[in-house]
Amino acid sequence: MAGAGAPPSYAVTELAELPALGGLYARGAVGSVAKRPRADVALPPAAYRVTDVDTTGTGPRLAAYQRVVGEPASDVLSAGFLHVLAFPLATAVMVRPDFPLGLLGMVHLRNAVRVLRPVRLGDDGVEVTAWAENARAHRRGVQVDLVAEILAAGELAYRGVSTYLAKGFTLPGVGAAEPGRPGGSADDGARPRTSGAGRDSWVPPLPTARWRLGKDIGPAYGAVSGDRNPIHLSSLGAKAFGFPRAIAHGMYTAARALAEVGPARRGDAYEWTAEFFKPVLLPGSVDLAIRYASDAGADVLPGSAGGFVYDGWRTGRAVRHLAGAVAPL
């Protein structure tokens, strides 16, 4: 995962402050109407940057976030909270008039994050930059990476790459689309490999934790993250988008898995990946398994020393919700 900075050909626009997600979602909803699937996807060569972000004022929000996702109280901003901090700037890129993909219906597939040094409350010189890159074909549309970088005292501290799928769009001149991933993803339309009996071949490992999630977890995470998408807040809002009831934020489940690994095991500098499968319906129960990567026979973060892998699935069912890894650098 390279860094730092947007591609040299990108024009960087300085903003006075991080934008509010509510207004961005409203713009994205209106703008999505005009962004119908077409075959001329071209990402804008543009990035947004906010310098001198005030981390001191985020103290109450950080404390509330830590309570919601299960992080221990600390003045260190975890990778999950750094994602929350930078997310509005990435969203601002996606709601630009020249961004070719509609915000509504965008499916979050995976995250790849690298924390290179701690960012703490009160740190000076915190700078956030975000842009879109790497549009590529997928058999159900176009994938795109939203990249966010955070610098502290002039040093790259965080780099997160969030991959999204816009269904129905295509790229001109591109050959075969990316095949479905092993294990599949209900979110991106891939199907899990199946046995002759027609059942999923993935077998859940022994759980190390069980989450009993009430219907209040969507509003609770929405309050600390700013992501108040109606599919997470109520059954009524979720049904409008085809879900039987409200679903948990994918980043809530990933952040809670990161918290389960814990600061001591991941260290001050670490990599964190998350891949999303079937959404978690609320209320619901999720089993989680955290294992040493070596015990699981996994090499999910090449170049890292050791680390952990995690899987989350519906209690009592082999319905996978998420998977990922955490490894110290």
C-alpha positions as CSV (number, residue, x, y, z in Angstrom):
1,M,0.0,0.0,0.0
2,A,1.8,3.1,-1.3
3,G,1.6,6.7,0.0
4,A,1.7,9.5,0.6
5,G,-0.4,11.9,-1.5
6,A,-2.8,11.8,-4.4
7,P,-1.5,10.9,-7.9
8,P,0.7,13.8,-9.3
9,S,-1.8,14.5,-12.1
10,Y,-4.6,15.2,-9.6
11,A,-5.6,18.8,-8.7
12,V,-5.8,19.2,-4.9
13,T,-8.5,21.5,-3.5
14,E,-8.1,22.8,0.0
15,L,-11.2,22.9,2.2
16,A,-11.5,25.0,5.3
17,E,-12.9,22.1,7.4
18,L,-14.1,18.5,7.1
19,P,-17.6,18.6,5.6
20,A,-20.8,17.4,7.3
21,L,-22.0,14.0,6.1
22,G,-25.7,15.0,6.3
23,G,-25.4,17.6,3.6
24,L,-23.2,15.4,1.5
25,Y,-25.8,12.6,1.5
26,A,-28.5,15.0,0.4
27,R,-26.3,16.1,-2.5
28,G,-25.4,12.5,-3.3
29,A,-29.1,11.4,-3.4
30,V,-30.0,14.2,-5.7
31,G,-27.0,13.7,-7.9
32,S,-27.4,10.0,-8.2
33,V,-30.6,10.5,-10.2
34,A,-28.5,11.9,-13.1
35,K,-25.8,9.3,-12.8
36,R,-27.4,6.4,-14.6
37,P,-25.4,3.3,-15.6
38,R,-23.4,4.1,-18.7
39,A,-20.2,3.0,-20.5
40,D,-18.1,6.1,-20.1
41,V,-16.8,5.9,-16.5
42,A,-13.9,8.3,-16.0
43,L,-12.9,9.4,-12.5
44,P,-12.2,13.1,-11.9
45,P,-8.4,13.7,-11.3
46,A,-9.2,15.6,-8.1
47,A,-8.5,15.4,-4.4
48,Y,-9.7,17.3,-1.4
49,R,-7.5,18.2,1.5
50,V,-8.1,19.7,5.0
51,T,-5.2,20.9,7.0
52,D,-4.9,21.6,10.7
53,V,-7.8,19.3,11.7
54,D,-8.7,19.9,15.3
55,T,-8.4,16.6,17.1
56,T,-8.8,18.1,20.6
57,G,-12.5,18.8,19.9
58,T,-13.1,15.2,19.0
59,G,-12.6,13.9,22.5
60,P,-16.3,13.4,23.5
61,R,-17.0,11.8,20.1
62,L,-14.0,9.5,20.4
63,A,-15.1,8.4,23.9
64,A,-18.6,7.6,22.6
65,Y,-17.1,5.8,19.6
66,Q,-15.0,3.6,21.9
67,R,-18.0,2.7,24.0
68,V,-20.1,1.7,20.9
69,V,-17.5,-0.5,19.2
70,G,-15.8,-1.8,22.4
71,E,-12.4,-0.1,22.2
72,P,-10.8,0.5,25.6
73,A,-10.7,4.2,26.7
74,S,-7.6,5.9,25.2
75,D,-6.4,9.1,23.7
76,V,-5.3,7.1,20.7
77,L,-7.5,7.3,17.6
78,S,-7.9,3.7,16.4
79,A,-7.9,2.9,12.7
80,G,-11.7,2.6,12.8
81,F,-12.0,6.1,14.2
82,L,-9.5,7.5,11.7
83,H,-11.7,6.0,9.0
84,V,-14.7,7.8,10.5
85,L,-12.7,11.0,10.6
86,A,-11.7,10.9,7.0
87,F,-14.9,9.4,5.6
88,P,-16.7,12.8,5.0
89,L,-13.9,13.9,2.8
90,A,-14.0,10.7,0.7
91,T,-17.7,11.2,0.4
92,A,-17.2,14.7,-0.8
93,V,-15.3,13.2,-3.7
94,M,-18.1,10.8,-4.5
95,V,-20.8,13.5,-4.6
96,R,-18.9,15.8,-7.1
97,P,-20.9,16.5,-10.2
98,D,-18.1,15.0,-12.3
99,F,-17.8,11.8,-10.3
100,P,-19.5,9.3,-12.7
101,L,-20.9,6.8,-10.2
102,G,-24.1,7.4,-8.2
103,L,-23.7,7.4,-4.4
104,L,-27.1,5.7,-3.9
105,G,-26.8,2.0,-4.4
106,M,-23.0,2.0,-4.0
107,V,-21.9,-1.3,-2.3
108,H,-19.0,-1.3,0.2
109,L,-16.9,-4.4,-0.6
110,R,-13.7,-4.2,1.4
111,N,-11.2,-2.0,3.3
112,A,-7.5,-2.1,3.5
113,V,-5.9,0.1,6.1
114,R,-2.3,0.8,7.3
115,V,-1.6,2.7,10.5
116,L,2.1,3.8,10.5
117,R,2.1,5.7,13.8
118,P,-0.4,6.6,16.5
119,V,-2.6,9.7,16.1
120,R,-3.7,11.1,19.5
121,L,-6.1,13.6,20.8
122,G,-4.5,17.1,20.7
123,D,-1.9,16.2,18.0
124,D,-1.0,19.3,16.0
125,G,-0.6,19.4,12.2
126,V,-3.2,16.7,11.4
127,E,-4.0,16.8,7.7
128,V,-6.6,14.7,5.8
129,T,-6.6,14.1,2.0
130,A,-9.0,12.0,0.0
131,W,-9.5,11.0,-3.7
132,A,-10.8,8.3,-5.9
133,E,-8.7,6.0,-8.1
134,N,-8.3,2.7,-9.8
135,A,-11.7,2.3,-11.5
136,R,-11.9,-1.3,-12.8
137,A,-14.3,-3.8,-14.2
138,H,-16.3,-6.1,-12.1
139,R,-18.7,-8.7,-13.5
140,R,-21.6,-6.7,-12.0
141,G,-20.4,-3.2,-12.7
142,V,-17.4,-1.0,-11.8
143,Q,-15.2,-1.1,-8.7
144,V,-13.5,2.0,-7.5
145,D,-11.1,2.8,-4.6
146,L,-11.7,5.7,-2.3
147,V,-8.3,6.6,-0.7
148,A,-7.9,8.6,2.5
149,E,-4.6,9.6,4.0
150,I,-3.9,11.3,7.3
151,L,-0.7,13.0,8.2
152,A,0.4,14.0,11.7
153,A,3.3,16.5,12.1
154,G,4.1,16.0,8.4
155,E,4.4,12.2,8.6
156,L,2.0,9.7,7.0
157,A,0.1,8.1,9.9
158,Y,-2.9,6.4,8.2
159,R,-3.8,5.2,4.8
160,G,-7.1,3.6,4.1
161,V,-8.5,2.2,0.8
162,S,-12.2,1.6,0.7
163,T,-13.4,-0.4,-2.3
164,Y,-17.0,0.2,-3.6
165,L,-19.0,-1.4,-6.4
166,A,-21.4,0.5,-8.6
167,K,-23.7,-2.0,-10.2
168,G,-24.6,-1.7,-13.9
169,F,-21.8,0.6,-15.0
170,T,-19.1,-0.6,-17.5
171,L,-15.7,0.5,-18.6
172,P,-15.1,1.0,-22.3
173,G,-12.3,-1.1,-23.8
174,V,-12.0,-3.4,-20.8
175,G,-11.9,-7.1,-21.3
176,A,-13.1,-9.7,-18.8
177,A,-14.3,-8.4,-15.5
178,E,-12.8,-9.4,-12.2
179,P,-14.1,-12.8,-11.3
180,G,-15.9,-13.5,-8.0
181,R,-13.6,-14.0,-5.0
182,P,-13.2,-17.3,-3.3
183,G,-15.9,-17.6,-0.7
184,G,-18.0,-15.1,-2.6
185,S,-19.9,-12.1,-1.4
186,A,-23.6,-11.6,-1.4
187,D,-23.0,-7.9,-1.5
188,D,-21.1,-7.9,-4.8
189,G,-23.2,-10.6,-6.4
190,A,-20.6,-13.4,-6.2
191,R,-21.8,-16.7,-4.9
192,P,-20.0,-18.9,-2.4
193,R,-18.5,-22.1,-3.7
194,T,-20.9,-24.9,-3.0
195,S,-20.7,-28.6,-2.3
196,G,-22.5,-31.2,-4.3
197,A,-25.3,-30.9,-1.8
198,G,-25.7,-27.2,-2.8
199,R,-24.6,-25.9,0.6
200,D,-21.8,-23.4,1.2
201,S,-18.4,-25.1,1.6
202,W,-17.2,-22.5,4.2
203,V,-17.4,-24.0,7.6
204,P,-17.4,-21.6,10.6
205,P,-14.4,-22.0,13.0
206,L,-14.9,-22.2,16.8
207,P,-16.2,-18.8,17.9
208,T,-14.3,-16.7,20.4
209,A,-17.0,-14.2,21.0
210,R,-20.7,-13.7,20.4
211,W,-22.3,-10.3,19.7
212,R,-26.0,-9.8,20.5
213,L,-26.9,-6.7,18.5
214,G,-30.1,-4.8,19.2
215,K,-31.9,-2.6,16.8
216,D,-30.4,0.4,18.5
217,I,-26.9,-0.4,17.3
218,G,-27.5,1.2,13.9
219,P,-28.6,4.6,15.4
220,A,-25.8,4.4,18.0
221,Y,-23.0,3.9,15.4
222,G,-24.7,6.4,13.1
223,A,-24.4,9.0,15.9
224,V,-20.7,8.5,16.5
225,S,-19.7,8.0,12.8
226,G,-22.1,10.5,11.2
227,D,-23.3,7.8,8.8
228,R,-27.0,8.1,9.2
229,N,-28.0,6.1,6.1
230,P,-31.7,5.1,6.6
231,I,-30.9,1.4,5.9
232,H,-29.1,1.4,9.3
233,L,-31.6,3.4,11.3
234,S,-35.0,1.7,11.0
235,S,-36.9,-1.1,9.4
236,L,-38.9,1.4,7.4
237,G,-35.8,3.0,6.0
238,A,-34.2,-0.4,5.2
239,K,-37.3,-1.7,3.5
240,A,-37.2,1.2,1.1
241,F,-34.0,-0.2,-0.2
242,G,-35.0,-3.9,-0.3
243,F,-33.9,-5.1,3.1
244,P,-36.4,-6.9,5.4
245,R,-35.3,-4.8,8.4
246,A,-32.4,-2.5,9.4
247,I,-28.9,-3.7,8.9
248,A,-25.7,-3.0,10.9
249,H,-23.1,-0.7,9.4
250,G,-20.3,-2.9,7.9
251,M,-17.7,-0.6,9.4
252,Y,-19.3,-1.1,12.8
253,T,-18.8,-4.8,12.6
254,A,-15.2,-4.4,11.3
255,A,-14.4,-1.9,14.0
256,R,-15.7,-4.1,16.7
257,A,-13.6,-7.0,15.3
258,L,-10.6,-4.7,15.4
259,A,-11.5,-3.9,19.0
260,E,-11.7,-7.6,19.9
261,V,-8.1,-8.1,18.7
262,G,-7.2,-5.2,21.0
263,P,-4.5,-2.5,21.1
264,A,-1.9,-4.7,22.8
265,R,-2.0,-7.4,20.1
266,R,-2.1,-5.0,17.1
267,G,0.6,-2.6,18.4
268,D,1.1,1.1,17.5
269,A,1.6,0.4,13.8
270,Y,-0.5,-2.2,12.1
271,E,-2.4,-3.3,9.0
272,W,-6.1,-4.1,9.1
273,T,-8.3,-5.5,6.4
274,A,-12.1,-6.1,6.2
275,E,-14.2,-7.8,3.6
276,F,-17.9,-7.7,3.7
277,F,-20.4,-10.5,2.8
278,K,-24.0,-10.8,3.9
279,P,-25.3,-7.8,5.9
280,V,-26.2,-8.2,9.6
281,L,-29.9,-7.8,10.1
282,L,-30.9,-6.0,13.3
283,P,-31.6,-7.2,15.9
284,G,-29.4,-10.2,15.4
285,S,-26.6,-12.4,16.8
286,V,-23.1,-12.7,15.3
287,D,-20.4,-15.2,16.2
288,L,-16.8,-14.1,15.9
289,A,-13.6,-16.1,15.7
290,I,-10.2,-14.5,16.1
291,R,-7.3,-16.8,15.4
292,Y,-3.5,-16.5,14.8
293,A,-3.0,-16.3,11.1
294,S,-0.5,-19.1,11.3
295,D,-3.0,-21.4,13.0
296,A,-5.6,-20.6,10.3
297,G,-3.1,-21.3,7.5
298,A,-3.6,-17.8,6.3
299,D,-1.3,-15.4,4.6
300,V,-3.7,-12.5,4.2
301,L,-1.2,-9.6,4.8
302,P,2.0,-10.4,2.8
303,G,5.1,-8.9,4.3
304,S,3.6,-8.7,7.8
305,A,5.0,-10.6,10.8
306,G,2.4,-12.8,12.3
307,G,-1.0,-11.3,13.0
308,F,-4.6,-12.5,13.4
309,V,-7.5,-13.3,11.1
310,Y,-11.1,-12.9,12.0
311,D,-14.4,-14.2,10.7
312,G,-18.0,-13.1,11.7
313,W,-21.1,-15.1,10.8
314,R,-24.7,-15.5,11.8
315,T,-25.1,-17.4,15.0
316,G,-26.2,-21.0,14.3
317,R,-25.9,-20.6,10.5
318,A,-22.9,-20.7,8.1
319,V,-23.9,-17.3,6.8
320,R,-20.7,-15.2,6.7
321,H,-20.9,-11.5,7.4
322,L,-17.3,-10.4,7.3
323,A,-13.7,-11.5,7.4
324,G,-10.4,-9.8,7.7
325,A,-7.0,-9.6,9.3
326,V,-5.0,-7.5,11.7
327,A,-1.2,-7.7,11.8
328,P,1.4,-5.5,13.5
329,L,4.0,-3.8,11.3
